[in-house]
Amino acid sequence: MAIYMLLTKLSPESMSDLSKVEKNAHCWKSAVEKKCPKVKFLSHYFVLGPYDFVSLYEAPDEKTAAKVSMISMSLGAQKAESWTLIPYPDYIQDVRELLE
């Protein structure tokens, strides 16, 4: 399976109450598990910068990855993007092949 990075920006309203943040996170995780059962989350981080959270996950294809972002948006994220991650050794191998 491919690895993806979900970048999520929450609305200021959704960050105003810790219990609301925890409830929304639980609803989001449940929705992803139900609607994208092949997704496997690897890690979650709170980040400083233009996004609030980064989640790394495995998904079988980009359509499933897009659904993860859409679920985030449907549950109140102000912005959500899923990016494809290519493991560094795979990148190096691809570059070697191109240069041959």
N, CA, C and O atoms as a GROMACS GRO file, in nm:
protein
  400
    1MET      N    1   0.085  -0.119   0.000
    1MET     CA    2   0.000   0.000   0.000
    1MET      C    3   0.089   0.124   0.000
    1MET      O    4   0.201   0.122   0.050
    2ALA      N    5   0.036   0.229  -0.056
    2ALA     CA    6   0.107   0.357  -0.060
    2ALA      C    7   0.092   0.429   0.074
    2ALA      O    8  -0.002   0.405   0.149
    3ILE      N    9   0.188   0.518   0.100
    3ILE     CA   10   0.184   0.598   0.223
    3ILE      C   11   0.143   0.740   0.185
    3ILE      O   12   0.190   0.796   0.086
    4TYR      N   13   0.055   0.796   0.266
    4TYR     CA   14   0.004   0.932   0.244
    4TYR      C   15   0.021   1.014   0.370
    4TYR      O   16   0.031   0.962   0.481
    5MET      N   17   0.024   1.146   0.351
    5MET     CA   18   0.029   1.241   0.462
    5MET      C   19  -0.096   1.328   0.452
    5MET      O   20  -0.119   1.392   0.350
    6LEU      N   21  -0.175   1.329   0.557
    6LEU     CA   22  -0.292   1.415   0.565
    6LEU      C   23  -0.255   1.540   0.644
    6LEU      O   24  -0.212   1.531   0.759
    7LEU      N   25  -0.272   1.655   0.582
    7LEU     CA   26  -0.251   1.784   0.647
    7LEU      C   27  -0.388   1.843   0.675
    7LEU      O   28  -0.470   1.857   0.585
    8THR      N   29  -0.412   1.878   0.800
    8THR     CA   30  -0.545   1.927   0.840
    8THR      C   31  -0.534   2.060   0.913
    8THR      O   32  -0.452   2.077   1.003
    9LYS      N   33  -0.618   2.152   0.872
    9LYS     CA   34  -0.632   2.283   0.939
    9LYS      C   35  -0.773   2.287   0.996
    9LYS      O   36  -0.870   2.274   0.921
   10LEU      N   37  -0.784   2.305   1.127
   10LEU     CA   38  -0.915   2.312   1.189
   10LEU      C   39  -0.963   2.456   1.195
   10LEU      O   40  -0.883   2.549   1.191
   11SER      N   41  -1.092   2.473   1.204
   11SER     CA   42  -1.148   2.608   1.218
   11SER      C   43  -1.123   2.658   1.359
   11SER      O   44  -1.112   2.577   1.452
   12PRO      N   45  -1.113   2.790   1.378
   12PRO     CA   46  -1.093   2.842   1.514
   12PRO      C   47  -1.204   2.798   1.609
   12PRO      O   48  -1.178   2.774   1.727
   13GLU      N   49  -1.326   2.787   1.559
   13GLU     CA   50  -1.438   2.746   1.644
   13GLU      C   51  -1.419   2.603   1.697
   13GLU      O   52  -1.451   2.574   1.812
   14SER      N   53  -1.368   2.516   1.611
   14SER     CA   54  -1.353   2.377   1.654
   14SER      C   55  -1.238   2.360   1.752
   14SER      O   56  -1.230   2.257   1.819
   15MET      N   57  -1.149   2.459   1.763
   15MET     CA   58  -1.036   2.451   1.856
   15MET      C   59  -1.066   2.520   1.989
   15MET      O   60  -0.980   2.523   2.077
   16SER      N   61  -1.186   2.575   2.005
   16SER     CA   62  -1.216   2.655   2.125
   16SER      C   63  -1.250   2.573   2.248
   16SER      O   64  -1.257   2.628   2.358
   17ASP      N   65  -1.271   2.444   2.232
   17ASP     CA   66  -1.314   2.360   2.344
   17ASP      C   67  -1.247   2.223   2.329
   17ASP      O   68  -1.269   2.153   2.230
   18LEU      N   69  -1.166   2.186   2.429
   18LEU     CA   70  -1.092   2.060   2.420
   18LEU      C   71  -1.185   1.940   2.407
   18LEU      O   72  -1.154   1.847   2.333
   19SER      N   73  -1.297   1.941   2.476
   19SER     CA   74  -1.388   1.827   2.466
   19SER      C   75  -1.444   1.816   2.323
   19SER      O   76  -1.468   1.706   2.274
   20LYS      N   77  -1.464   1.932   2.258
   20LYS     CA   78  -1.512   1.932   2.119
   20LYS      C   79  -1.404   1.876   2.026
   20LYS      O   80  -1.435   1.801   1.933
   21VAL      N   81  -1.278   1.913   2.050
   21VAL     CA   82  -1.167   1.861   1.969
   21VAL      C   83  -1.160   1.710   1.982
   21VAL      O   84  -1.147   1.639   1.882
   22GLU      N   85  -1.170   1.660   2.105
   22GLU     CA   86  -1.161   1.515   2.128
   22GLU      C   87  -1.281   1.442   2.065
   22GLU      O   88  -1.265   1.335   2.007
   23LYS      N   89  -1.400   1.500   2.077
   23LYS     CA   90  -1.519   1.438   2.019
   23LYS      C   91  -1.508   1.434   1.867
   23LYS      O   92  -1.536   1.332   1.806
   24ASN      N   93  -1.467   1.545   1.807
   24ASN     CA   94  -1.451   1.551   1.661
   24ASN      C   95  -1.346   1.451   1.612
   24ASN      O   96  -1.364   1.388   1.508
   25ALA      N   97  -1.238   1.438   1.688
   25ALA     CA   98  -1.133   1.343   1.650
   25ALA      C   99  -1.187   1.200   1.652
   25ALA      O  100  -1.157   1.121   1.563
   26HIS      N  101  -1.265   1.168   1.754
   26HIS     CA  102  -1.324   1.034   1.764
   26HIS      C  103  -1.422   1.009   1.649
   26HIS      O  104  -1.422   0.902   1.589
   27CYS      N  105  -1.506   1.108   1.618
   27CYS     CA  106  -1.601   1.095   1.507
   27CYS      C  107  -1.528   1.077   1.375
   27CYS      O  108  -1.566   0.994   1.292
   28TRP      N  109  -1.422   1.154   1.356
   28TRP     CA  110  -1.343   1.146   1.233
   28TRP      C  111  -1.281   1.008   1.218
   28TRP      O  112  -1.292   0.945   1.113
   29LYS      N  113  -1.216   0.959   1.325
   29LYS     CA  114  -1.152   0.827   1.320
   29LYS      C  115  -1.255   0.718   1.292
   29LYS      O  116  -1.229   0.628   1.212
   30SER      N  117  -1.370   0.725   1.357
   30SER     CA  118  -1.476   0.626   1.334
   30SER      C  119  -1.525   0.630   1.190
   30SER      O  120  -1.548   0.525   1.130
   31ALA      N  121  -1.542   0.750   1.135
   31ALA     CA  122  -1.589   0.764   0.997
   31ALA      C  123  -1.488   0.707   0.898
   31ALA      O  124  -1.526   0.639   0.802
   32VAL      N  125  -1.361   0.733   0.921
   32VAL     CA  126  -1.257   0.680   0.831
   32VAL      C  127  -1.256   0.527   0.841
   32VAL      O  128  -1.248   0.458   0.739
   33GLU      N  129  -1.262   0.473   0.963
   33GLU     CA  130  -1.262   0.327   0.980
   33GLU      C  131  -1.381   0.262   0.908
   33GLU      O  132  -1.368   0.155   0.850
   34LYS      N  133  -1.497   0.327   0.913
   34LYS     CA  134  -1.618   0.272   0.853
   34LYS      C  135  -1.615   0.284   0.700
   34LYS      O  136  -1.647   0.188   0.629
   35LYS      N  137  -1.577   0.402   0.650
   35LYS     CA  138  -1.587   0.429   0.507
   35LYS      C  139  -1.460   0.393   0.428
   35LYS      O  140  -1.464   0.381   0.305
   36CYS      N  141  -1.349   0.377   0.498
   36CYS     CA  142  -1.222   0.343   0.434
   36CYS      C  143  -1.152   0.235   0.518
   36CYS      O  144  -1.047   0.260   0.577
   37PRO      N  145  -1.210   0.116   0.525
   37PRO     CA  146  -1.160   0.014   0.617
   37PRO      C  147  -1.017  -0.034   0.588
   37PRO      O  148  -0.953  -0.093   0.675
   38LYS      N  149  -0.966  -0.010   0.468
   38LYS     CA  150  -0.830  -0.054   0.436
   38LYS      C  151  -0.724   0.047   0.477
   38LYS      O  152  -0.604   0.019   0.466
   39VAL      N  153  -0.765   0.164   0.525
   39VAL     CA  154  -0.670   0.266   0.570
   39VAL      C  155  -0.610   0.224   0.703
   39VAL      O  156  -0.680   0.182   0.795
   40LYS      N  157  -0.477   0.237   0.712
   40LYS     CA  158  -0.407   0.206   0.837
   40LYS      C  159  -0.327   0.330   0.878
   40LYS      O  160  -0.234   0.371   0.808
   41PHE      N  161  -0.363   0.388   0.992
   41PHE     CA  162  -0.291   0.506   1.039
   41PHE      C  163  -0.161   0.465   1.104
   41PHE      O  164  -0.155   0.370   1.181
   42LEU      N  165  -0.055   0.539   1.070
   42LEU     CA  166   0.079   0.511   1.122
   42LEU      C  167   0.116   0.604   1.236
   42LEU      O  168   0.178   0.561   1.333
   43SER      N  169   0.078   0.732   1.225
   43SER     CA  170   0.108   0.828   1.331
   43SER      C  171   0.030   0.957   1.309
   43SER      O  172  -0.013   0.989   1.198
   44HIS      N  173   0.014   1.031   1.419
   44HIS     CA  174  -0.055   1.160   1.417
   44HIS      C  175   0.030   1.260   1.495
   44HIS      O  176   0.088   1.226   1.598
   45TYR      N  177   0.035   1.383   1.446
   45TYR     CA  178   0.113   1.487   1.512
   45TYR      C  179   0.038   1.620   1.510
   45TYR      O  180  -0.029   1.652   1.412
   46PHE      N  181   0.049   1.695   1.617
   46PHE     CA  182   0.011   1.836   1.618
   46PHE      C  183   0.133   1.911   1.568
   46PHE      O  184   0.244   1.881   1.610
   47VAL      N  185   0.114   2.008   1.480
   47VAL     CA  186   0.228   2.079   1.423
   47VAL      C  187   0.213   2.230   1.438
   47VAL      O  188   0.101   2.281   1.448
   48LEU      N  189   0.324   2.298   1.439
   48LEU     CA  190   0.327   2.444   1.436
   48LEU      C  191   0.343   2.484   1.290
   48LEU      O  192   0.429   2.429   1.220
   49GLY      N  193   0.263   2.575   1.244
   49GLY     CA  194   0.271   2.617   1.105
   49GLY      C  195   0.133   2.638   1.048
   49GLY      O  196   0.038   2.658   1.124
   50PRO      N  197   0.119   2.635   0.916
   50PRO     CA  198  -0.010   2.665   0.853
   50PRO      C  199  -0.116   2.557   0.874
   50PRO      O  200  -0.234   2.582   0.854
   51TYR      N  201  -0.074   2.436   0.914
   51TYR     CA  202  -0.170   2.329   0.943
   51TYR      C  203  -0.164   2.297   1.091
   51TYR      O  204  -0.066   2.329   1.158
   52ASP      N  205  -0.269   2.234   1.142
   52ASP     CA  206  -0.274   2.199   1.283
   52ASP      C  207  -0.228   2.056   1.310
   52ASP      O  208  -0.167   2.027   1.412
   53PHE      N  209  -0.259   1.965   1.216
   53PHE     CA  210  -0.227   1.825   1.236
   53PHE      C  211  -0.169   1.763   1.109
   53PHE      O  212  -0.203   1.802   0.998
   54VAL      N  213  -0.080   1.667   1.130
   54VAL     CA  214  -0.027   1.583   1.023
   54VAL      C  215  -0.052   1.439   1.064
   54VAL      O  216  -0.018   1.399   1.176
   55SER      N  217  -0.110   1.362   0.975
   55SER     CA  218  -0.133   1.220   0.999
   55SER      C  219  -0.070   1.142   0.885
   55SER      O  220  -0.092   1.174   0.768
   56LEU      N  221   0.006   1.040   0.919
   56LEU     CA  222   0.063   0.952   0.818
   56LEU      C  223  -0.018   0.824   0.817
   56LEU      O  224  -0.051   0.768   0.922
   57TYR      N  225  -0.051   0.778   0.695
   57TYR     CA  226  -0.134   0.659   0.686
   57TYR      C  227  -0.107   0.583   0.556
   57TYR      O  228  -0.056   0.639   0.459
   58GLU      N  229  -0.143   0.456   0.556
   58GLU     CA  230  -0.135   0.373   0.437
   58GLU      C  231  -0.275   0.360   0.379
   58GLU      O  232  -0.372   0.344   0.453
   59ALA      N  233  -0.283   0.365   0.248
   59ALA     CA  234  -0.410   0.346   0.178
   59ALA      C  235  -0.382   0.271   0.049
   59ALA      O  236  -0.273   0.280  -0.006
   60PRO      N  237  -0.481   0.196   0.000
   60PRO     CA  238  -0.457   0.116  -0.120
   60PRO      C  239  -0.443   0.197  -0.249
   60PRO      O  240  -0.382   0.150  -0.345
   61ASP      N  241  -0.499   0.320  -0.251
   61ASP     CA  242  -0.492   0.399  -0.374
   61ASP      C  243  -0.528   0.544  -0.343
   61ASP      O  244  -0.569   0.579  -0.232
   62GLU      N  245  -0.509   0.629  -0.446
   62GLU     CA  246  -0.533   0.774  -0.425
   62GLU      C  247  -0.680   0.807  -0.407
   62GLU      O  248  -0.712   0.908  -0.343
   63LYS      N  249  -0.770   0.728  -0.460
   63LYS     CA  250  -0.913   0.754  -0.439
   63LYS      C  251  -0.948   0.738  -0.291
   63LYS      O  252  -1.024   0.816  -0.236
   64THR      N  253  -0.892   0.637  -0.229
   64THR     CA  254  -0.916   0.617  -0.086
   64THR      C  255  -0.853   0.730  -0.007
   64THR      O  256  -0.913   0.779   0.089
   65ALA      N  257  -0.734   0.772  -0.046
   65ALA     CA  258  -0.668   0.884   0.021
   65ALA      C  259  -0.752   1.011   0.009
   65ALA      O  260  -0.762   1.088   0.105
   66ALA      N  261  -0.810   1.033  -0.107
   66ALA     CA  262  -0.896   1.150  -0.126
   66ALA      C  263  -1.018   1.144  -0.033
   66ALA      O  264  -1.062   1.246   0.019
   67LYS      N  265  -1.071   1.024  -0.013
   67LYS     CA  266  -1.186   1.009   0.077
   67LYS      C  267  -1.150   1.047   0.219
   67LYS      O  268  -1.231   1.106   0.291
   68VAL      N  269  -1.026   1.014   0.262
   68VAL     CA  270  -0.982   1.052   0.396
   68VAL      C  271  -0.988   1.204   0.411
   68VAL      O  272  -1.034   1.255   0.512
   69SER      N  273  -0.940   1.276   0.310
   69SER     CA  274  -0.946   1.423   0.313
   69SER      C  275  -1.089   1.473   0.312
   69SER      O  276  -1.123   1.566   0.384
   70MET      N  277  -1.173   1.411   0.229
   70MET     CA  278  -1.313   1.455   0.220
   70MET      C  279  -1.387   1.430   0.351
   70MET      O  280  -1.470   1.511   0.392
   71ILE      N  281  -1.358   1.320   0.417
   71ILE     CA  282  -1.419   1.293   0.548
   71ILE      C  283  -1.378   1.401   0.646
   71ILE      O  284  -1.460   1.449   0.724
   72SER      N  285  -1.251   1.441   0.643
   72SER     CA  286  -1.203   1.548   0.731
   72SER      C  287  -1.279   1.678   0.706
   72SER      O  288  -1.320   1.746   0.800
   73MET      N  289  -1.296   1.711   0.579
   73MET     CA  290  -1.368   1.834   0.544
   73MET      C  291  -1.515   1.825   0.585
   73MET      O  292  -1.572   1.924   0.632
   74SER      N  293  -1.576   1.708   0.569
   74SER     CA  294  -1.718   1.693   0.602
   74SER      C  295  -1.743   1.703   0.752
   74SER      O  296  -1.855   1.729   0.795
   75LEU      N  297  -1.637   1.681   0.831
   75LEU     CA  298  -1.654   1.686   0.977
   75LEU      C  299  -1.594   1.813   1.038
   75LEU      O  300  -1.562   1.817   1.156
   76GLY      N  301  -1.580   1.917   0.955
   76GLY     CA  302  -1.547   2.048   1.010
   76GLY      C  303  -1.406   2.098   0.991
   76GLY      O  304  -1.374   2.208   1.037
   77ALA      N  305  -1.321   2.023   0.924
   77ALA     CA  306  -1.187   2.076   0.898
   77ALA      C  307  -1.199   2.194   0.803
   77ALA      O  308  -1.274   2.188   0.705
   78GLN      N  309  -1.126   2.298   0.830
   78GLN     CA  310  -1.127   2.415   0.743
   78GLN      C  311  -1.056   2.383   0.612
   78GLN      O  312  -1.092   2.433   0.505
   79LYS      N  313  -0.953   2.298   0.622
   79LYS     CA  314  -0.875   2.257   0.505
   79LYS      C  315  -0.816   2.120   0.534
   79LYS      O  316  -0.775   2.092   0.646
   80ALA      N  317  -0.813   2.033   0.432
   80ALA     CA  318  -0.753   1.900   0.446
   80ALA      C  319  -0.696   1.859   0.312
   80ALA      O  320  -0.763   1.869   0.209
   81GLU      N  321  -0.572   1.812   0.313
   81GLU     CA  322  -0.505   1.768   0.192
   81GLU      C  323  -0.434   1.637   0.220
   81GLU      O  324  -0.372   1.621   0.325
   82SER      N  325  -0.442   1.542   0.127
   82SER     CA  326  -0.364   1.420   0.135
   82SER      C  327  -0.256   1.424   0.028
   82SER      O  328  -0.285   1.448  -0.089
   83TRP      N  329  -0.134   1.402   0.069
   83TRP     CA  330  -0.020   1.402  -0.022
   83TRP      C  331   0.039   1.262  -0.027
   83TRP      O  332   0.046   1.192   0.074
   84THR      N  333   0.081   1.221  -0.146
   84THR     CA  334   0.149   1.093  -0.162
   84THR      C  335   0.292   1.106  -0.112
   84THR      O  336   0.362   1.202  -0.145
   85LEU      N  337   0.336   1.008  -0.034
   85LEU     CA  338   0.475   1.004   0.012
   85LEU      C  339   0.548   0.890  -0.057
   85LEU      O  340   0.496   0.779  -0.068
   86ILE      N  341   0.667   0.918  -0.103
   86ILE     CA  342   0.750   0.816  -0.167
   86ILE      C  343   0.868   0.791  -0.074
   86ILE      O  344   0.943   0.883  -0.043
   87PRO      N  345   0.885   0.668  -0.029
   87PRO     CA  346   0.999   0.638   0.059
   87PRO      C  347   1.131   0.678  -0.008
   87PRO      O  348   1.149   0.659  -0.128
   88TYR      N  349   1.221   0.732   0.070
   88TYR     CA  350   1.348   0.782   0.017
   88TYR      C  351   1.424   0.677  -0.065
   88TYR      O  352   1.472   0.710  -0.173
   89PRO      N  353   1.437   0.551  -0.018
   89PRO     CA  354   1.508   0.452  -0.102
   89PRO      C  355   1.442   0.431  -0.239
   89PRO      O  356   1.511   0.410  -0.338
   90ASP      N  357   1.310   0.437  -0.243
   90ASP     CA  358   1.240   0.423  -0.372
   90ASP      C  359   1.271   0.542  -0.463
   90ASP      O  360   1.291   0.525  -0.583
   91TYR      N  361   1.276   0.661  -0.405
   91TYR     CA  362   1.310   0.781  -0.480
   91TYR      C  363   1.449   0.769  -0.540
   91TYR      O  364   1.469   0.796  -0.659
   92ILE      N  365   1.545   0.727  -0.458
   92ILE     CA  366   1.683   0.713  -0.507
   92ILE      C  367   1.690   0.610  -0.620
   92ILE      O  368   1.758   0.632  -0.720
   93GLN      N  369   1.619   0.500  -0.605
   93GLN     CA  370   1.617   0.397  -0.710
   93GLN      C  371   1.557   0.452  -0.839
   93GLN      O  372   1.609   0.426  -0.948
   94ASP      N  373   1.451   0.528  -0.828
   94ASP     CA  374   1.388   0.588  -0.946
   94ASP      C  375   1.485   0.684  -1.017
   94ASP      O  376   1.493   0.685  -1.140
   95VAL      N  377   1.556   0.764  -0.939
   95VAL     CA  378   1.653   0.856  -0.998
   95VAL      C  379   1.764   0.779  -1.067
   95VAL      O  380   1.804   0.813  -1.179
   96ARG      N  381   1.815   0.674  -1.002
   96ARG     CA  382   1.919   0.590  -1.065
   96ARG      C  383   1.870   0.535  -1.199
   96ARG      O  384   1.943   0.538  -1.298
   97GLU      N  385   1.748   0.485  -1.202
   97GLU     CA  386   1.693   0.429  -1.326
   97GLU      C  387   1.683   0.535  -1.434
   97GLU      O  388   1.708   0.507  -1.552
   98LEU      N  389   1.646   0.656  -1.396
   98LEU     CA  390   1.634   0.763  -1.494
   98LEU      C  391   1.771   0.804  -1.552
   98LEU      O  392   1.782   0.843  -1.668
   99LEU      N  393   1.874   0.793  -1.469
   99LEU     CA  394   2.006   0.836  -1.511
   99LEU      C  395   2.083   0.729  -1.586
   99LEU      O  396   2.190   0.758  -1.640
  100GLU      N  397   2.032   0.607  -1.591
  100GLU     CA  398   2.101   0.499  -1.663
  100GLU      C  399   2.087   0.515  -1.813
  100GLU      O  400   2.138   0.434  -1.889
   0.00000   0.00000   0.00000
